[in-house]
């Protein structure tokens, strides 16, 4: 009776915690869907209105651009929502979505807005290059700098350990006499 209740209590607590985490992820996913859905709707509406009312044209390149932006937005939104639903980091997808929306908006003013998409491969090269440099340095390079907060924490722990050892030695010396 009582043992079985005590054994199932931690399992029920873990289930409750897992359900709470899932509820938080679902709430985050819903707010992301609303934010990006609204952003996409507003930017696409402005894009369409500007082309039809200001430029009075809907060339083949306009429809191609709109299709590319829309397809990219849908794919990125799907990835963001999937990552959020499962609790994964989606920052890179978010950044790519922002760049896409920015390029779409700026393409109303300039045909050169597409060059902003080069920021994505440039960032990848920057990140991969950093990893490669650290990897190639390996053990032959200088030791990595320790974070000052981490260093202070380690020193404090070492000092505490030393004081404890000193107290134990002192007690042992007193008991020996």
Secondary structure, 3 states (H helix, E strand, C coil): CHHHHHHHHHHHHHHHHHHHHHHHHHHHHHHHHHHHHHHHHHHHHHHHHHHHHHCCCCCHHHHHHHHHHHHHHHHHHHHHHHHHHHCCCCHHHHHHHHHHHHHHHHCCCCHHHHHHHHHHHHHHHHHHHHHHHHHHHCCCCCCCCCCHHHHHHHHHHHHHHHHHHHHHHHHHHHHHC
